[in-house]
Amino acid sequence: MKKKYSVLDDQDHTSDYDEGVRYREYKKSIRNIQINFEQWLSELKENINSYENDRLKKSAHTDCPPEFFSNNKKKINELENLYQNGVQTLDIMKIHFSQNKTYVLEISRYFSIFDKFKIQLQSLKNMFDKICVHNRINFCTQKDCSSVAYKNNEINHVIKERSALQYSISELDNIISIGHETNWKLKLQNNSITKQMKKINFLNEQIPKIHKIMKNIRYYTTRRTIILAITIASFIVLFFMLR
């Protein structure tokens, strides 16, 4: 008797296959993060232990190169970012594959690994912070005179900067005072111009009236002249007629 496979069974197998592929991709990503974290953590631990061993072997403290602090600080930041990426990836895996007990168990194991990573990284961070503090204390203790001279130079520099700043402030006050005075003069000038403009506008308004008055004066003057001329002519005619 032949075994019959339904379409639903085929879909289930396909779904399981796709889920397996996705899980392997996530697992590959988390494995790469784990490997890189272990490698960088080992390098950081080696750097710190090497510094501690060298410090204990020497009777006098020698200056630690600045790149030791900058490089290891950068490495700590990179490890913290890598840890965050790993935990975020595991959180995503936990959500996507919560129905598969085998996957959930393996994801829990990776969470435990990253918890240990966090503890180890925090321990190395504490050691690195102590080294930074110790280096600063020794530097100040052994170079007290030079430190005092440096501080005096800094104080003198601050005093000079303060004097320059006070001079700049004084100059700025003068500029502001000149600006206020100029602004006041401009306001007076503006008021004067405004008054002149009002007078000009008033004259412009009166010009038509003046023209009208002048026209009337010319009219009445001409009329008076004509009347006077006629009167004189009449008297002359009468004079000759009566003579």
GROMACS elastic network, one bead per residue, 0.5 to 0.9 nm:
[ bonds ]
;  ai    aj funct       b0    kb
    5     8     6  0.82458   500
    5     9     6  0.64308   500
    5    10     6  0.73534   500
    6     9     6  0.53437   500
    6    10     6  0.66743   500
    6    11     6  0.89173   500
    7    10     6  0.51141   500
    7    11     6  0.63152   500
    7    12     6  0.87192   500
    8    11     6  0.50406   500
    8    12     6  0.62008   500
    8    13     6  0.86996   500
    9    12     6  0.50030   500
    9    13     6  0.62527   500
    9    14     6  0.86098   500
   10    13     6  0.51531   500
   10    14     6  0.61973   500
   10    15     6  0.85810   500
   11    14     6  0.50011   500
   11    15     6  0.60225   500
   11    16     6  0.85209   500
   12    15     6  0.50252   500
   12    16     6  0.60925   500
   12    17     6  0.84888   500
   13    16     6  0.50769   500
   13    17     6  0.60673   500
   13    18     6  0.86135   500
   14    18     6  0.61298   500
   14    19     6  0.84956   500
   15    18     6  0.51434   500
   15    19     6  0.60789   500
   15    20     6  0.85376   500
   16    19     6  0.50504   500
   16    20     6  0.61107   500
   16    21     6  0.86598   500
   17    20     6  0.50642   500
   17    21     6  0.62510   500
   17    22     6  0.87092   500
   18    21     6  0.50724   500
   18    22     6  0.62121   500
   18    23     6  0.85390   500
   19    22     6  0.51712   500
   19    23     6  0.60820   500
   19    24     6  0.86198   500
   19    96     6  0.89909   500
   19    97     6  0.80843   500
   20    23     6  0.50704   500
   20    24     6  0.61614   500
   20    25     6  0.86541   500
   21    24     6  0.52173   500
   21    25     6  0.63305   500
   21    26     6  0.87928   500
   22    25     6  0.51131   500
   22    26     6  0.62939   500
   22    27     6  0.85285   500
   23    26     6  0.51132   500
   23    27     6  0.59592   500
   23    28     6  0.84645   500
   23    93     6  0.75984   500
   23    96     6  0.88708   500
   23    97     6  0.78136   500
   23   103     6  0.80649   500
   24    28     6  0.59727   500
   24    29     6  0.85431   500
   25    28     6  0.51022   500
   25    29     6  0.63062   500
   25    30     6  0.87468   500
   26    29     6  0.50618   500
   26    30     6  0.62098   500
   26    31     6  0.85390   500
   26    89     6  0.74843   500
   26    90     6  0.84288   500
   26    93     6  0.71224   500
   27    30     6  0.50935   500
   27    31     6  0.60042   500
   27    32     6  0.85844   500
   27    93     6  0.87056   500
   27   107     6  0.88464   500
   28    31     6  0.50803   500
   28    32     6  0.62612   500
   28    33     6  0.87214   500
   29    32     6  0.52193   500
   29    33     6  0.63710   500
   29    34     6  0.86897   500
   29    86     6  0.85699   500
   29    89     6  0.82306   500
   30    33     6  0.50274   500
   30    34     6  0.61064   500
   30    35     6  0.86508   500
   30    85     6  0.88177   500
   30    86     6  0.61344   500
   30    87     6  0.89708   500
   30    89     6  0.70022   500
   30    90     6  0.75711   500
   30   110     6  0.83739   500
   31    35     6  0.61307   500
   31    36     6  0.85811   500
   32    35     6  0.51376   500
   32    36     6  0.61403   500
   32    37     6  0.84278   500
   33    36     6  0.52390   500
   33    37     6  0.59625   500
   33    38     6  0.85528   500
   33    82     6  0.66895   500
   33    83     6  0.79788   500
   33    85     6  0.79072   500
   33    86     6  0.62575   500
   34    37     6  0.51124   500
   34    38     6  0.61304   500
   34    39     6  0.86012   500
   34    82     6  0.86991   500
   34    83     6  0.86665   500
   34    86     6  0.76728   500
   34   110     6  0.89497   500
   34   113     6  0.85544   500
   34   114     6  0.80666   500
   35    38     6  0.52365   500
   35    39     6  0.62023   500
   35    40     6  0.86834   500
   36    39     6  0.51037   500
   36    40     6  0.60845   500
   36    41     6  0.83336   500
   36    79     6  0.88429   500
   36    82     6  0.82400   500
   37    40     6  0.52718   500
   37    41     6  0.58379   500
   37    42     6  0.83712   500
   37    79     6  0.63642   500
   37    82     6  0.67354   500
   37    83     6  0.74802   500
   37   117     6  0.80327   500
   38    41     6  0.51198   500
   38    42     6  0.60313   500
   38    43     6  0.86609   500
   38   117     6  0.81292   500
   39    42     6  0.51668   500
   39    43     6  0.63529   500
   39    44     6  0.87841   500
   40    43     6  0.50243   500
   40    44     6  0.61893   500
   40    45     6  0.85632   500
   40    75     6  0.72935   500
   40    76     6  0.87835   500
   40    78     6  0.86224   500
   40    79     6  0.70769   500
   41    44     6  0.51093   500
   41    45     6  0.61062   500
   41    46     6  0.85351   500
   41    75     6  0.84625   500
   41    76     6  0.84054   500
   41    79     6  0.72651   500
   41   117     6  0.85168   500
   41   120     6  0.82198   500
   41   121     6  0.71326   500
   41   124     6  0.86539   500
   42    45     6  0.51002   500
   42    46     6  0.60869   500
   42    47     6  0.86439   500
   43    46     6  0.50837   500
   43    47     6  0.62148   500
   43    48     6  0.87314   500
   43    75     6  0.88842   500
   44    47     6  0.51609   500
   44    48     6  0.62857   500
   44    49     6  0.86022   500
   44    72     6  0.66226   500
   44    75     6  0.70851   500
   44    76     6  0.77418   500
   44   124     6  0.77226   500
   45    48     6  0.52594   500
   45    49     6  0.60548   500
   45    50     6  0.84049   500
   45   124     6  0.66985   500
   46    49     6  0.52007   500
   46    50     6  0.59223   500
   46    51     6  0.85349   500
   47    50     6  0.51595   500
   47    51     6  0.62399   500
   47    52     6  0.87364   500
   47    68     6  0.83506   500
   47    72     6  0.79060   500
   48    51     6  0.51423   500
   48    52     6  0.62548   500
   48    53     6  0.86795   500
   48    72     6  0.85605   500
   48   124     6  0.78325   500
   48   127     6  0.75782   500
   48   128     6  0.68771   500
   48   131     6  0.84943   500
   49    52     6  0.50499   500
   49    53     6  0.60961   500
   49    54     6  0.85667   500
   50    53     6  0.51791   500
   50    54     6  0.61829   500
   50    55     6  0.85656   500
   51    54     6  0.52204   500
   51    55     6  0.61248   500
   51    56     6  0.87151   500
   51    64     6  0.87189   500
   51   131     6  0.87130   500
   52    55     6  0.50905   500
   52    56     6  0.62400   500
   52    57     6  0.86895   500
   52   131     6  0.82842   500
   53    56     6  0.52602   500
   53    57     6  0.62691   500
   53    58     6  0.88795   500
   54    57     6  0.52089   500
   54    58     6  0.64408   500
   55    58     6  0.54794   500
   55    59     6  0.80664   500
   55    60     6  0.84055   500
   55    61     6  0.69951   500
   55    62     6  0.82673   500
   56    59     6  0.74452   500
   58    61     6  0.67134   500
   58    62     6  0.82480   500
   61    64     6  0.87186   500
   61   135     6  0.86468   500
   61   138     6  0.71219   500
   61   139     6  0.83009   500
   61   142     6  0.84504   500
   62   138     6  0.89862   500
   62   139     6  0.86311   500
   63    66     6  0.86638   500
   63   135     6  0.77484   500
   63   138     6  0.89015   500
   63   139     6  0.73751   500
   64    67     6  0.84672   500
   64    68     6  0.70564   500
   64    69     6  0.84492   500
   64   135     6  0.74920   500
   65    68     6  0.56527   500
   65    69     6  0.76949   500
   66    69     6  0.56123   500
   66    70     6  0.64897   500
   66    71     6  0.86120   500
   67    71     6  0.55702   500
   67    72     6  0.80907   500
   68    71     6  0.54916   500
   68    72     6  0.61050   500
   68    73     6  0.83738   500
   69    72     6  0.53803   500
   69    73     6  0.58471   500
   69    74     6  0.84336   500
   69   128     6  0.84646   500
   69   132     6  0.75910   500
   70    73     6  0.51393   500
   70    74     6  0.61167   500
   70    75     6  0.86235   500
   71    74     6  0.51417   500
   71    75     6  0.62294   500
   71    76     6  0.87450   500
   72    76     6  0.61173   500
   72    77     6  0.85916   500
   72   128     6  0.82883   500
   73    76     6  0.51180   500
   73    77     6  0.63508   500
   73    78     6  0.87044   500
   73   125     6  0.89061   500
   73   128     6  0.84676   500
   74    77     6  0.51444   500
   74    78     6  0.62452   500
   74    79     6  0.86817   500
   75    78     6  0.50111   500
   75    79     6  0.61558   500
   75    80     6  0.86332   500
   76    79     6  0.50609   500
   76    80     6  0.62094   500
   76    81     6  0.86786   500
   76   121     6  0.78592   500
   76   124     6  0.87662   500
   76   125     6  0.73124   500
   77    80     6  0.50954   500
   77    81     6  0.62657   500
   77    82     6  0.85734   500
   78    81     6  0.51227   500
   78    82     6  0.60749   500
   78    83     6  0.85592   500
   79    83     6  0.60410   500
   79    84     6  0.85791   500
   79   121     6  0.77940   500
   80    83     6  0.50708   500
   80    84     6  0.62517   500
   80    85     6  0.86835   500
   80   118     6  0.84742   500
   80   121     6  0.81107   500
   81    84     6  0.50957   500
   81    85     6  0.62157   500
   81    86     6  0.86306   500
   82    85     6  0.50908   500
   82    86     6  0.61910   500
   82    87     6  0.87228   500
   83    86     6  0.50844   500
   83    87     6  0.62345   500
   83    88     6  0.85787   500
   83   114     6  0.72081   500
   83   117     6  0.77669   500
   83   118     6  0.74334   500
   84    87     6  0.52203   500
   84    88     6  0.60744   500
   84    89     6  0.85167   500
   85    88     6  0.51692   500
   85    89     6  0.60991   500
   85    90     6  0.86251   500
   86    89     6  0.51381   500
   86    90     6  0.62254   500
   86    91     6  0.86689   500
   86   111     6  0.89716   500
   86   114     6  0.76418   500
   87    90     6  0.50447   500
   87    91     6  0.61626   500
   87    92     6  0.87027   500
   87   111     6  0.73590   500
   87   114     6  0.73109   500
   88    91     6  0.50507   500
   88    92     6  0.63511   500
   88    93     6  0.87072   500
   89    92     6  0.51537   500
   89    93     6  0.62648   500
   89    94     6  0.86315   500
   90    94     6  0.60141   500
   90    95     6  0.86533   500
   90   107     6  0.66832   500
   90   108     6  0.86822   500
   90   110     6  0.76722   500
   90   111     6  0.71398   500
   91    94     6  0.50399   500
   91    95     6  0.63937   500
   91    96     6  0.87775   500
   91   107     6  0.89347   500
   92    95     6  0.52561   500
   92    96     6  0.62266   500
   92    97     6  0.85624   500
   93    96     6  0.51600   500
   93    97     6  0.58274   500
   93    98     6  0.78998   500
   93   103     6  0.86652   500
   93   104     6  0.84823   500
   93   107     6  0.73463   500
   94    97     6  0.55861   500
   94    98     6  0.55640   500
   94   103     6  0.83826   500
   94   104     6  0.65909   500
   94   107     6  0.67734   500
   94   108     6  0.84725   500
   95    98     6  0.55676   500
   95    99     6  0.89268   500
   96    99     6  0.80902   500
   97   100     6  0.56859   500
   97   101     6  0.83614   500
   97   103     6  0.64917   500
   97   104     6  0.67514   500
   98   101     6  0.71991   500
   98   103     6  0.76480   500
   98   104     6  0.60449   500
   99   103     6  0.83854   500
   99   104     6  0.78281   500
  100   103     6  0.53919   500
  100   104     6  0.61545   500
  100   105     6  0.87086   500
  101   105     6  0.60885   500
  101   106     6  0.86353   500
  102   105     6  0.52488   500
  102   106     6  0.63859   500
  102   107     6  0.86779   500
  103   106     6  0.51474   500
  103   107     6  0.60526   500
  103   108     6  0.85516   500
  104   107     6  0.50642   500
  104   108     6  0.61390   500
  104   109     6  0.86786   500
  105   108     6  0.51444   500
  105   109     6  0.64133   500
  105   110     6  0.89104   500
  106   109     6  0.50317   500
  106   110     6  0.64673   500
  106   111     6  0.87646   500
  107   110     6  0.50659   500
  107   111     6  0.62741   500
  107   112     6  0.87620   500
  108   112     6  0.63653   500
  108   113     6  0.87555   500
  109   112     6  0.51143   500
  109   113     6  0.64072   500
  109   114     6  0.88528   500
  110   114     6  0.62701   500
  110   115     6  0.85611   500
  111   114     6  0.51782   500
  111   115     6  0.61546   500
  111   116     6  0.87556   500
  112   115     6  0.50067   500
  112   116     6  0.64176   500
  112   117     6  0.86884   500
  113   116     6  0.52311   500
  113   117     6  0.63266   500
  113   118     6  0.88203   500
  114   118     6  0.61602   500
  114   119     6  0.86739   500
  115   118     6  0.51093   500
  115   119     6  0.64813   500
  115   120     6  0.87905   500
  116   119     6  0.51182   500
  116   120     6  0.61836   500
  116   121     6  0.85221   500
  117   120     6  0.51451   500
  117   121     6  0.60078   500
  117   122     6  0.84941   500
  118   121     6  0.51671   500
  118   122     6  0.60902   500
  118   123     6  0.85977   500
  119   122     6  0.51704   500
  119   123     6  0.62182   500
  119   124     6  0.87834   500
  120   123     6  0.51265   500
  120   124     6  0.63608   500
  120   125     6  0.86321   500
  121   124     6  0.51764   500
  121   125     6  0.60945   500
  121   126     6  0.86622   500
  122   126     6  0.62116   500
  122   127     6  0.87074   500
  123   126     6  0.52030   500
  123   127     6  0.64281   500
  123   128     6  0.87249   500
  124   127     6  0.50274   500
  124   128     6  0.60946   500
  124   129     6  0.85811   500
  125   128     6  0.50154   500
  125   129     6  0.61292   500
  125   130     6  0.86543   500
  126   129     6  0.51133   500
  126   130     6  0.62992   500
  126   131     6  0.87186   500
  127   130     6  0.51547   500
  127   131     6  0.63094   500
  127   132     6  0.87629   500
  128   131     6  0.50557   500
  128   132     6  0.62988   500
  128   133     6  0.87639   500
  129   132     6  0.50692   500
  129   133     6  0.62920   500
  129   134     6  0.85716   500
  130   133     6  0.51046   500
  130   134     6  0.59529   500
  130   135     6  0.84076   500
  131   134     6  0.50244   500
  131   135     6  0.59257   500
  131   136     6  0.85494   500
  132   135     6  0.52166   500
  132   136     6  0.63437   500
  132   137     6  0.88061   500
  133   136     6  0.52435   500
  133   137     6  0.62862   500
  133   138     6  0.87651   500
  134   137     6  0.51738   500
  134   138     6  0.62006   500
  134   139     6  0.84606   500
  135   138     6  0.53635   500
  135   139     6  0.60554   500
  135   140     6  0.86782   500
  136   139     6  0.51266   500
  136   140     6  0.62716   500
  136   141     6  0.86744   500
  137   140     6  0.52728   500
  137   141     6  0.61397   500
  137   142     6  0.87073   500
  138   142     6  0.60066   500
  138   143     6  0.82228   500
  139   142     6  0.55896   500
  139   143     6  0.59918   500
  139   144     6  0.81613   500
  140   143     6  0.53385   500
  140   144     6  0.55664   500
  140   146     6  0.89095   500
  140   147     6  0.67152   500
  141   144     6  0.54660   500
  141   147     6  0.89775   500
  142   145     6  0.83914   500
  143   146     6  0.53463   500
  143   147     6  0.58354   500
  143   148     6  0.85483   500
  144   148     6  0.60932   500
  144   149     6  0.85853   500
  145   148     6  0.50818   500
  145   149     6  0.62129   500
  145   150     6  0.84198   500
  146   150     6  0.59141   500
  146   151     6  0.84461   500
  147   151     6  0.60233   500
  147   152     6  0.84813   500
  148   152     6  0.60634   500
  148   153     6  0.85043   500
  149   153     6  0.61103   500
  149   154     6  0.84625   500
  150   153     6  0.50376   500
  150   154     6  0.61044   500
  150   155     6  0.85724   500
  151   155     6  0.60413   500
  151   156     6  0.85100   500
  152   156     6  0.60710   500
  152   157     6  0.83520   500
  153   156     6  0.50418   500
  153   157     6  0.59478   500
  153   158     6  0.84420   500
  154   158     6  0.60462   500
  154   159     6  0.85432   500
  155   159     6  0.60891   500
  155   160     6  0.85586   500
  156   160     6  0.61275   500
  156   161     6  0.84742   500
  157   160     6  0.51049   500
  157   161     6  0.61026   500
  157   162     6  0.84566   500
  158   162     6  0.59357   500
  158   163     6  0.85327   500
  159   163     6  0.61084   500
  159   164     6  0.84945   500
  160   163     6  0.50621   500
  160   164     6  0.60828   500
  160   165     6  0.83850   500
  161   165     6  0.59252   500
  161   166     6  0.84953   500
  162   166     6  0.60398   500
  162   167     6  0.85025   500
  163   166     6  0.50360   500
  163   167     6  0.61136   500
  163   168     6  0.84791   500
  164   167     6  0.50596   500
  164   168     6  0.60802   500
  164   169     6  0.85359   500
  165   169     6  0.60565   500
  165   170     6  0.85146   500
  166   170     6  0.60863   500
  166   171     6  0.85534   500
  167   171     6  0.61369   500
  167   172     6  0.84305   500
  168   171     6  0.50302   500
  168   172     6  0.59883   500
  168   173     6  0.85255   500
  169   173     6  0.60826   500
  169   174     6  0.86077   500
  170   173     6  0.50147   500
  170   174     6  0.62917   500
  170   175     6  0.86451   500
  171   174     6  0.50353   500
  171   175     6  0.61825   500
  171   176     6  0.85587   500
  172   176     6  0.60712   500
  172   177     6  0.84845   500
  173   177     6  0.60122   500
  173   178     6  0.85168   500
  174   178     6  0.60809   500
  174   179     6  0.83677   500
  175   178     6  0.50648   500
  175   179     6  0.59834   500
  175   180     6  0.85941   500
  176   180     6  0.61319   500
  176   181     6  0.86024   500
  177   180     6  0.50795   500
  177   181     6  0.62151   500
  177   182     6  0.85099   500
  178   181     6  0.50466   500
  178   182     6  0.59607   500
  178   183     6  0.83580   500
  179   182     6  0.50456   500
  179   183     6  0.59551   500
  179   184     6  0.85253   500
  180   184     6  0.61349   500
  180   185     6  0.86516   500
  181   184     6  0.50281   500
  181   185     6  0.62121   500
  181   186     6  0.85136   500
  182   185     6  0.50606   500
  182   186     6  0.60252   500
  182   187     6  0.85126   500
  183   186     6  0.50132   500
  183   187     6  0.61548   500
  183   188     6  0.87150   500
  184   187     6  0.50541   500
  184   188     6  0.63509   500
  184   189     6  0.86313   500
  185   188     6  0.50466   500
  185   189     6  0.60628   500
  185   190     6  0.83563   500
  186   190     6  0.58481   500
  186   191     6  0.84406   500
  187   191     6  0.60807   500
  187   192     6  0.85587   500
  188   191     6  0.50370   500
  188   192     6  0.61749   500
  188   193     6  0.85592   500
  189   192     6  0.50135   500
  189   193     6  0.60746   500
  189   194     6  0.84316   500
  190   193     6  0.50327   500
  190   194     6  0.60054   500
  190   195     6  0.86088   500
  191   195     6  0.62190   500
  191   196     6  0.86359   500
  192   195     6  0.51255   500
  192   196     6  0.62077   500
  192   197     6  0.85441   500
  193   196     6  0.50180   500
  193   197     6  0.60285   500
  193   198     6  0.85450   500
  194   197     6  0.50393   500
  194   198     6  0.62033   500
  194   199     6  0.87211   500
  195   198     6  0.50273   500
  195   199     6  0.63140   500
  195   200     6  0.86501   500
  196   199     6  0.50570   500
  196   200     6  0.61428   500
  196   201     6  0.85040   500
  197   201     6  0.59855   500
  197   202     6  0.84223   500
  198   201     6  0.50094   500
  198   202     6  0.60540   500
  198   203     6  0.86023   500
  199   203     6  0.61597   500
  199   204     6  0.84960   500
  200   203     6  0.50427   500
  200   204     6  0.60452   500
  200   205     6  0.85255   500
  201   205     6  0.61575   500
  201   206     6  0.86668   500
  202   205     6  0.50456   500
  202   206     6  0.63008   500
  202   207     6  0.88176   500
  203   207     6  0.61097   500
  204   207     6  0.53296   500
  204   208     6  0.78332   500
  205   208     6  0.68225   500
  205   209     6  0.78898   500
  206   209     6  0.52395   500
  206   210     6  0.61931   500
  206   211     6  0.86792   500
  207   211     6  0.60926   500
  207   212     6  0.85637   500
  208   211     6  0.50472   500
  208   212     6  0.62008   500
  208   213     6  0.86784   500
  209   212     6  0.50319   500
  209   213     6  0.62018   500
  209   214     6  0.86069   500
  210   213     6  0.50439   500
  210   214     6  0.60795   500
  210   215     6  0.84453   500
  211   214     6  0.51127   500
  211   215     6  0.60626   500
  211   216     6  0.86044   500
  212   215     6  0.50319   500
  212   216     6  0.62022   500
  212   217     6  0.86127   500
  213   216     6  0.50552   500
  213   217     6  0.61227   500
  213   218     6  0.86117   500
  214   218     6  0.61377   500
  214   219     6  0.85027   500
  215   218     6  0.51572   500
  215   219     6  0.61299   500
  215   220     6  0.86907   500
  216   220     6  0.61291   500
  216   221     6  0.83905   500
  217   220     6  0.52587   500
  217   221     6  0.59226   500
  217   222     6  0.84368   500
  218   221     6  0.50479   500
  218   222     6  0.59949   500
  218   223     6  0.84557   500
  219   222     6  0.52687   500
  219   223     6  0.61463   500
  219   224     6  0.85792   500
  220   224     6  0.59623   500
  220   225     6  0.84564   500
  221   224     6  0.50776   500
  221   225     6  0.60955   500
  221   226     6  0.86174   500
  222   225     6  0.50675   500
  222   226     6  0.62187   500
  222   227     6  0.86628   500
  223   226     6  0.51593   500
  223   227     6  0.62064   500
  223   228     6  0.85315   500
  224   227     6  0.51260   500
  224   228     6  0.60188   500
  224   229     6  0.84911   500
  225   228     6  0.50659   500
  225   229     6  0.60504   500
  225   230     6  0.85844   500
  226   229     6  0.50492   500
  226   230     6  0.61467   500
  226   231     6  0.85541   500
  227   230     6  0.51345   500
  227   231     6  0.61163   500
  227   232     6  0.86313   500
  228   231     6  0.50841   500
  228   232     6  0.61800   500
  228   233     6  0.85544   500
  229   232     6  0.52021   500
  229   233     6  0.61061   500
  229   234     6  0.85439   500
  230   233     6  0.50744   500
  230   234     6  0.60719   500
  230   235     6  0.86661   500
  231   234     6  0.50634   500
  231   235     6  0.62993   500
  231   236     6  0.87135   500
  232   235     6  0.51333   500
  232   236     6  0.62679   500
  232   237     6  0.87122   500
  233   236     6  0.51024   500
  233   237     6  0.62344   500
  233   238     6  0.86551   500
  234   237     6  0.51649   500
  234   238     6  0.61762   500
  234   239     6  0.84629   500
  235   238     6  0.51204   500
  235   239     6  0.59594   500
  235   240     6  0.87041   500
  236   240     6  0.63826   500
  236   241     6  0.86193   500
  237   240     6  0.53340   500
  237   241     6  0.61418   500
  237   242     6  0.86560   500
  238   242     6  0.59970   500
  238   243     6  0.83998   500
  239   242     6  0.54337   500
  239   243     6  0.61895   500
  240   243     6  0.52531   500
